[in-house]
Amino acid sequence: MYTLTNGTLTVSVLDPVADQHRFGPRYCTGGYIFQITDIQHGKLLTGPTYPESFNWFDGQGIPDGFNLSPLREQPDSEIALIIGIGLCDLQAKRVIEFCQWNVEQSSAHLHFRTAHTFHGYGCTLERTVTLHQRTVRSTTHINNTGSRPIPIRWFPHPFFPHPETDELCRFNIPVRFPDTPHYEMATSGFIARSGWPWAEGYFQALDHSANAPLMVLQKHPLLGLVAATCSYVPGFFPIWGNQYTFSWEPFFEQTIDIGQETSWSIDYDF
């Protein structure tokens, strides 16, 4: 596992080789933030099964993935390339061949670079995790080097511990969702949990018409508030939580044409 530290925070990032047993065909294997630790408050992130256990599907920390847009030779092919992971068997839910990453580390950042080719698809992928004071930035850059357009549906899945109160998060964009026994909109503008304590996981897609990049305020039991700033306007935008954790998933959705490239990032302010 790689680490970045500045005396205030320590960011633990999975090693694509040494930590390969923690990966499956869901989350990107380069730039996977596994934990962030505050020197005074301790561990700041959790997961759907943390601290009892870990599995590749549920994950932990701040994983992210391209797995919802696998690149297939034919529309019904079960063997597909998942960007940031490698060649995968979708039916068996296993990785056939992991991609190889070149990793560079400095005192303040980790840079991961890999390349994919598969039945006309081709791209280079770069992931960078940077620590500056109390801000952790995750940046992604993709260059389409193949002969076919690449559809991207990427999402971050940050897992936060539940706050002491029912208020969870609020956004700089208006959101709506139908009546549900598990989430409600508080008068403060925060989305709040209801029916607490929970015994299972609850998913809710949010309706929105955002035309500006997303900003989030997230309640945190140790820090009070955590902030996040996306460089992009979210597409599909769900929230999810269970008895251990709560998360939001603002999707980045774009088709990258042949010879084109794109980048996006998220800042997490602890």
C-alpha positions in Angstrom: 0.0 0.0 0.0 1.2 3.5 -0.9 0.9 6.4 1.6 0.9 10.2 1.3 1.3 12.1 4.6 1.9 15.7 5.7 1.7 15.4 9.5 -2.0 16.2 9.6 -3.5 13.5 7.3 -2.3 10.2 6.0 -3.8 8.9 2.7 -3.5 5.2 2.1 -3.8 4.1 -1.6 -3.9 0.5 -2.7 -0.9 -0.9 -4.6 -2.2 -2.4 -7.9 0.3 -5.4 -7.5 0.8 -6.0 -3.8 -2.9 -5.4 -3.0 -4.3 -7.3 -6.0 -6.2 -9.7 -3.7 -8.4 -6.7 -2.7 -9.5 -6.1 -6.3 -12.3 -7.5 -8.5 -14.2 -6.4 -11.7 -15.8 -3.3 -10.0 -13.4 -0.7 -8.8 -10.4 0.9 -10.6 -7.1 -0.7 -9.4 -5.0 2.5 -9.8 -5.7 5.4 -7.5 -8.0 3.5 -5.1 -8.0 5.5 -1.9 -8.4 2.9 0.8 -8.3 5.1 4.0 -7.6 8.6 5.2 -6.4 8.9 8.7 -6.3 12.1 10.8 -3.4 12.4 13.2 -5.7 13.5 16.0 -9.1 11.9 15.2 -8.0 8.6 13.6 -9.6 6.9 10.6 -12.1 9.1 8.7 -13.5 6.6 6.1 -15.4 3.4 6.4 -17.2 0.9 4.1 -20.3 -1.2 3.7 -18.9 -4.0 5.8 -16.2 -2.1 7.7 -14.8 -2.8 10.3 -16.2 -6.4 10.4 -14.9 -7.6 7.0 -13.8 -6.6 3.5 -14.8 -7.8 0.0 -13.9 -6.5 -3.5 -17.5 -5.7 -4.4 -18.4 -3.5 -1.4 -15.0 -1.9 -1.1 -13.8 0.6 1.5 -12.6 4.2 1.6 -13.0 6.1 -1.7 -13.1 3.6 -4.5 -14.3 4.6 -8.0 -15.1 2.6 -11.2 -15.7 2.4 -14.9 -17.4 -1.0 -14.5 -20.9 0.2 -15.7 -19.5 0.9 -19.2 -17.6 -2.3 -20.1 -16.0 -2.3 -23.6 -17.2 -5.3 -25.5 -16.4 -6.7 -29.0 -20.1 -7.4 -29.5 -23.0 -6.1 -27.4 -23.7 -9.5 -25.8 -20.1 -10.5 -25.2 -19.4 -11.7 -21.7 -15.7 -11.0 -22.0 -15.0 -7.3 -21.8 -12.4 -4.7 -21.1 -13.2 -2.6 -18.0 -11.1 0.6 -18.0 -8.8 0.8 -15.0 -9.0 -3.0 -14.3 -8.3 -5.0 -17.4 -9.9 -8.0 -19.2 -12.9 -9.3 -17.3 -15.4 -12.2 -17.4 -18.7 -10.3 -16.7 -20.7 -13.5 -16.2 -18.3 -15.1 -13.8 -17.6 -11.7 -12.2 -13.8 -12.2 -12.2 -10.7 -10.5 -13.6 -9.0 -12.5 -16.3 -6.0 -10.2 -16.8 -5.2 -7.1 -14.7 -3.8 -4.1 -16.5 -0.3 -3.0 -15.7 0.3 0.3 -14.0 3.4 2.6 -14.0 3.4 4.3 -10.6 5.3 7.4 -9.7 5.4 8.8 -6.2 6.5 12.1 -4.7 6.0 13.6 -1.3 2.6 15.1 -2.2 1.2 12.9 -5.0 0.9 9.5 -6.5 0.6 9.1 -10.3 -0.7 5.9 -11.9 -0.6 5.4 -15.7 -1.8 2.4 -17.8 -2.9 1.7 -21.4 -5.6 -0.5 -22.8 -6.2 -2.1 -26.2 -9.1 -4.4 -27.0 -10.9 -5.1 -30.4 -10.4 -1.5 -31.7 -10.7 0.2 -28.4 -7.6 1.9 -27.1 -6.8 4.4 -24.4 -4.3 5.7 -22.0 -5.5 6.2 -18.4 -3.8 8.4 -15.8 -4.9 8.6 -12.2 -3.4 11.1 -9.7 -4.0 11.3 -6.0 -2.7 14.5 -4.4 -2.5 15.6 -0.8 -2.3 19.3 0.0 -2.8 20.4 3.6 -6.3 18.9 4.3 -7.4 18.5 0.7 -7.2 15.1 -1.1 -7.6 15.5 -4.9 -8.4 12.5 -7.2 -7.8 13.3 -10.9 -8.5 11.2 -13.9 -7.3 11.7 -17.5 -8.2 9.5 -20.5 -6.9 9.7 -24.0 -8.7 7.7 -26.7 -5.9 6.1 -28.8 -8.1 3.5 -30.6 -10.4 3.4 -33.6 -13.7 3.3 -31.7 -15.4 5.9 -29.5 -15.3 5.1 -25.8 -18.4 5.6 -23.7 -17.6 6.5 -20.1 -19.8 6.0 -17.1 -17.5 6.6 -14.1 -18.5 7.1 -10.5 -16.8 7.8 -7.2 -18.1 5.9 -4.1 -16.8 7.6 -1.0 -17.9 5.8 2.2 -18.4 8.0 5.3 -19.2 6.9 8.8 -22.7 7.9 9.9 -23.0 11.2 11.8 -24.5 11.4 15.3 -27.5 13.2 13.9 -29.8 12.1 11.1 -28.7 14.9 8.7 -26.3 13.4 6.1 -25.4 15.7 3.2 -26.5 18.7 1.2 -25.5 20.0 -2.3 -25.1 23.2 -4.2 -27.7 22.0 -6.7 -31.4 21.4 -6.0 -32.3 17.7 -5.9 -35.6 15.8 -5.6 -36.6 12.3 -4.8 -39.9 10.5 -4.2 -41.3 9.8 -0.7 -39.3 7.0 0.9 -39.2 5.6 4.4 -35.4 5.8 4.5 -34.5 9.4 3.3 -36.2 12.7 3.7 -35.3 16.4 3.0 -34.7 18.2 6.3 -35.7 21.9 6.7 -32.0 22.7 6.8 -31.6 21.6 3.2 -29.7 18.4 4.2 -30.8 15.0 3.1 -31.5 13.1 6.3 -31.9 9.4 7.1 -35.2 8.2 8.6 -36.2 5.0 10.2 -32.8 4.8 11.9 -31.2 2.4 12.9 -31.1 0.6 9.6 -30.5 -3.1 9.2 -29.7 -3.2 5.5 -28.7 -1.0 2.6 -30.9 1.7 1.0 -30.4 3.1 -2.5 -32.1 6.2 -3.9 -31.6 7.9 -7.2 -31.8 11.7 -7.1 -33.5 13.9 -9.7 -31.7 17.1 -10.6 -31.2 19.5 -13.4 -27.7 20.7 -12.5 -25.9 23.1 -14.9 -22.9 23.7 -12.7 -20.2 21.4 -11.1 -21.3 19.7 -7.9 -20.3 20.7 -4.4 -21.2 18.6 -1.3 -21.3 19.1 2.4 -21.2 15.8 4.3 -21.8 15.5 8.0 -19.0 13.6 9.8 -19.0 12.3 13.4 -15.3 13.2 14.0 -14.8 16.3 12.0 -18.3 17.8 11.9 -18.3 18.5 8.2 -16.4 17.2 5.2 -16.6 19.1 1.8 -16.2 17.7 -1.7 -16.0 19.6 -5.0 -16.4 18.0 -8.4 -15.0 19.5 -11.6 -18.0 18.2 -13.5 -21.7 18.4 -13.7 -23.1 15.1 -12.5 -25.3 12.9 -14.7 -26.9 10.0 -12.9 -26.7 10.8 -9.2 -27.7 8.2 -6.5 -27.1 8.0 -2.8 -26.7 4.8 -0.8 -26.3 3.8 2.8 -26.5 0.9 5.2 -25.9 0.5 9.0 -22.2 1.0 8.6 -21.8 3.8 6.1 -23.3 6.4 3.8 -22.3 7.4 0.3 -23.2 9.6 -2.7 -22.2 8.7 -6.3 -22.2 11.6 -8.8 -21.6 10.0 -12.2 -19.3 11.5 -14.9 -20.8 10.5 -18.3 -19.2 11.3 -21.6 -18.3 9.6 -24.9 -14.7 10.2 -25.9 -14.4 10.4 -29.7 -11.4 8.9 -31.6 -8.3 11.0 -30.9 -9.9 13.0 -28.2 -9.1 13.2 -24.4 -10.8 14.3 -21.3 -10.1 15.0 -17.6 -12.0 15.4 -14.4 -11.3 15.6 -10.7 -12.8 15.6 -7.2 -11.4 17.5 -4.2 -12.2 16.1 -0.7 -11.6 18.7 2.1 -11.2 17.1 5.5 
